[in-house]
Amino acid sequence: MRSLNTILGCITITSLLLASGASAQDAGRHFAFDPVALHDGKQVAGQDAFTAEYQQCRYSFVSEENKQRFLQKPSIFAAQMDGACARMGPLATFASPENWLLHDGRLYFFRAPSCRGTFMQCPEKFLLEQSEFPDATPEAIEQAKTLLQKATEAAGGMDRIRAAQAWSIRVHDNVRSRGEERTRERIWHYAPPTRFRKDEVWEDWRGTLLLNGDQGHINTNYERPMYADARQRMRRLAARHPLSVLRAQFQPGFKAALVGDGEAARTKIKLVQVAFDEVSQTVGIDPETGRSLLLSYRDRGLDYAFSQIRVTYSDFREVDGLTLPFRQEVTYSGKPWKVASFTAVDVTINPDGLESMFDVAALRNGRAGID
């Protein structure tokens, strides 16, 4: 019997479909092995008499019993990360069931054998770690509370922060693509904790990632709905902004503790670890001015692997009574991450057209929802 820890899938589904006279495209995404049996340590092909659809993939089983076990707990037996490439993460395109791997009792799909090979070298690099909030003394908790209060006042005060239900950040830059300089616009629309949108716009193309509560959709070089893991990923992205942190302190379950000293933008800062909405990160606050100069956290980066990301903020400007950073410089694994570093063209508080901006059905039907 193969080890339950890691069972490597062979590229067999296409040949099975061709043998039956159907093409892979006609049959859609189909995982031919029984995922429940795999979980039990057995690699056996399922039967056409016992199938179930889940997250746009058809799974086959050896028995009705295994099918029912799958339907009761699909999050355990089905491919993780919503069936997207496990190396690239849950916002990637749906992966091929032909390239699969069972690791620590969980099934993963991959876009190509090379992605699977990279993942196999060190799976932990591509799997989300559930960070635990450290044990904190009452003093550390109180110090964090005082620093966040100062950061709140520096940003414009509690009332203005509460009133900022949403905000948009717009960036323009020139990128060399297809052998020529081309203009690109990127827009991040924040309305945490349940709504977040990112657009990337070129002269002849637009790509959009959109979350609105328990719905989400991706329309980029590929199009697909967002399932649970993709939506969780979008909620984490929505939390990665100083204003998101300051707004979150007013909601139930928010935690904060002083964890040390640091430096950002040649300024001594106090490091406060915060946790909310299943997200943990460290905010660096200037104790003199109260400005939030740093966010630090583990997340996917340049090579899709999880590593330390450090965002340093500067160029603070007033926008509708709030003082917010327009410049961010990012490092990933200690190295500059140029594509994630920028100076915003503008920041808009409570932009017009929020309902159309976060209209998942419109995006699904091919409408951008914004100009």
N, C-alpha and C positions, 0 to 999 in steps of 0.2 A: 504494500500500500504506500502511496506517495505521502510525504509529510503534509499535514494539514496546514503547516505554517506558510508554505509557498508552493502552489501548484501552477505550473506554467501552461498556458493554453496554446494549442497548435492552430495553425491557420487551416481550418477544415470546413468552415461553413460554406464558402463559395463552391467548393467541389460538391458538397452535399446538395446545394440548390441546383447546380448545373446538372447533376445526375438525375434530379427529379424533373428536369425540363423547364425550370423557372430560373430567371435571372436574379442576381442579388438585389438589383434595383426594384424589380417587381415585388419581391418578397419583403422588402423593407429590412429593418434591423432585426436580426434573429439570432438569439444565443441558443445554440443547438444542444448544449449540455445542461443537464438538470442542475440548477444552482443550489437546490436544497441538498441533493446528493453530494455535490461538491463540498458543501459546508460540513457534511458528515464524513468527508474524507474519501468519497468515491467519484471517479470521473466516468460518467456514463451518459450516453446520448438520451435526450428526451424523446417522447413520442408525439406524433401529430394529434393524437386523441386527447392529449392533456397539455393545453397551452394557456397562457395568460399574457395580456398586454400591460406593460407598466413603463411609463415615461418614454413612450414611443419606441419601445423595444418588445419583441415577442420572445417569451421564454417558454421552453418545452420541459416537460416533466415525465418521469417514468411511471407516475401513478397519480390518481386523484388525490390521494393523501398528501403527497408532496406539493401538489398544486395548492391545496388548501393551506398548508403550512406557509407557503410563499405569500398567499393573499392575506393571511393574518398578520404577517410581519415583513412586508416587502423591503423595508429599509434595512433589514438585516441580510436578506438573501440576494436582492437585486444589486446591480452594479452601483458602486458608490459614486459620489460627486455627480449625481443625476445622470450617470452614463456618459459623461464627458470624459475627455482624455485625462487620466489621473495624474499625468506629469504636468499638464498645463492648467488644471484646476477646473472648478465647476462652471466657470463662465466660458469655457472653450466650446468648440463645436462638439456635437455628439461624436463619440469615438466608435471605432469598429469593434463589434463583438468578436470578430475573428482574432483580435489581438487582446488576449485577456490574461489575467493573473489572479490567483487566489493568495492573498497575503494576510496572515493572522486572522483567518476565518472570514475575510471580506473579499468580495469580488470587485475587480477593477478592469475597466476597458481602456484602450489606448488608441491614439490616432494612427500609429504606425509601429512596426516592430522596434524601431530605433527609440521611440518614446518609452516603450516597455523596458527595453534594455537599460536606459538611463535610470528609470524608476527602480529597477531591480538592484542596481549598484548600491543605492542607499534610500530605501523607501521612506525613512523618517524625514528626509529633506522635503518631501512633497506632501506630507500629511499634516493637517492642522493639529497643533498641540493645544489642549485646553489648559490655558494658564490659570494657575491658582493665585488668588489674592493673598499676599503675605500676611502672616500674623503681625498685627500692628499694636503698639502701645496706645493707651488713651492720649498720651502727649503727642504722638505722631499724627493721630487722627485729628486732634484739635489744631495742630500746626498746619495741616493740609487745609482744613476748613478756613483758617485765617487767610492763607495764601490765595485760595480760590475766591474768597470774598474780595480780596484786593484786586485779583485779576478781573473779577466781575465789574468792579468800579472803573478799572482802567479801560475796559472795553466799552463802557457806556452806561453801566448800571443795570440792575436787575430788571427794571420795567422795560427798557429797550431790548434787552436780550430776550425776555419772554415774548415781546411783540414781534421779534424776528422769526416768524413761522417758517420762512424759507429764504434762501439766498442763492444767487447764481454767480459763478466766477468764469470770466471769459478770457481766453488767451489766444493771441495770434502769433504765428511764427512762420518762417520760411524753411522748408525741408527739401533736401535734394531727393527727388524720386523720379524714377524712369529717365534718369540721365539729365534732369533739369530741375531748376529751383521752382518749387511749387508752394502756394500759400495754403496753410492749414489753420483751421480754427477749432479750438477745443472749449467746450462749455461743461461745467459741472453744476448741477442743480441739486441743492441740498434741501431736504425737508424732513430731517430725522425725527423719530427713529424709523419710520416705516416707508418713507419715499425718498428715492434718489435716482438721478438720471445723469448719464454722461453721453455727450454727443461729440463726434469728431467729424468735421466737415471740410471737404476739399471742393475744388471747382466742379467736379463731376460725380461726387460721391458723398454719402453721409452714412455714418455708422452710429448706432444708438444702443445703449444698455439702459433699461428702464425697470424700476421697481416701484410698485404701488401696493403696499400692504401684502396680502397673500397672493398677489399676481405679479408677474414680471415677464418681460419679453426682450429678446435679443434680435437686432436687425443690423448686421454688419456684413462681412463677407459671407456669412451664413445667417440663417434665421431659425429661431426656435424659441419655445416658451422657457421660462425659468421655473425650475422645480425647487424643492426645499433647500438644497445645498447652495444653489446659485443665489437664491433670495437671501440666505444667511450671509453669503459673501458680499452682496450689495449692502446689507445693513452694516457690515463691518466697514466698508468703504465710506458710508455715510457718517460714521462716527469719527473718521480720521480728519478732523478739522478743529481748531481751537474753539470756534463758536459752538460746535456740536458738544464739546466737553462742557462748556459753561452752561449750555441749555440743559444738559443731562443732570447737572447737580440738583435740579429741582424735582426730579422724578424719583419715584420709589425704587429702592434697591441700589441706588448710587453709592459707591464706596470710594474713599480717598484716604491716602496716608502719605506722609512725608517719608521718603526713602533715601534721601541723601542730597549731596551738593553736586553741581556740575558746571559746565560752561557752554555757552552758545553765543555766536556772533561776538566773541571776545568779551562776553559779559558773564559774571558769576550768577548762577541761577540755583534755585531750589527745585529738586526733583520730587514731583508728586505723582504717585501711581494712582490711577483711577480705573474703576471697573464699572461698566454699565452695558446693558443690552448684549451680554455675552462677549463683550470686548474689553480687553485689558491693555492699557498703554500708559506711558509716562509722559507727563506734561512738565516742561521746564519753565518756571515762572521767575521773572526778575523781581527780587524782593523789594527793590527800590521803586520801580515804576509800576509793578503789577502786570506788565505785559507778558503774554504767553509767547516765549521765544523758541520753544522746542516741542515737538512730539516725537516719541520714540516707541517703536513696537516691532514685533516680528510679523512678517507677512511675505507674500510672494513678490518676487522682484524680477530682475533682468532675465534670469534663466529659469523662471517659474518656481524655483526652490524657495522655501521659507528661510529667511535670514533677518538680521536686524536692519531696520529702516529708521533713518534719523532725518527728520524734517526741521530745518532751521528757518524761522520766519523773521522778516524785516520789512522795511518800507511801509510803515503803518500810516494809514490815511483814514480820515473821517468819512463815513458813508451813512447818511441818515441818522446821525447821532451816535453811531457805533464807530469805534476805532479798530480797524481790522488790517491784517497784513496783506500786502499786494505781492510781496516777493517770497518765494520759498526755494530753498536749496536743499537737495535731497542726496543722501548717501545710502548705498545698499551694500552690506557687508564691508563697510568702511571705505568704499570707493564711490566717487561722484556718479550720480545717476542723472545724466544730462536731460534725458527726455522727460523726466518727472520734475525737473527744476524749471521755474518760469517766473516772469513778472506779469501779473494780470493786467489786461487792458482796462477792465472795469469789474466792479463788484456791485451787484444790485440786491437790495434787501426787499423781500416780499414782491418779487417781479409779477407783472400782469400775466394773466392767462394760466394760472396754476393748474386749473382743472384740465385744460387741453394739454398742458405740458406733461402731466402724469397720466394721460389717457392711454392705457395699455391696449384697449381694443382698437384705437386709431392707429397705433404703431403696428399692430398685428395686421391691419388692413392696408398698410402701406403708406399711411399719412404720418408726417413727421411730428405734428402736434405743436410745433413752434416754427418761427421764421428763421 
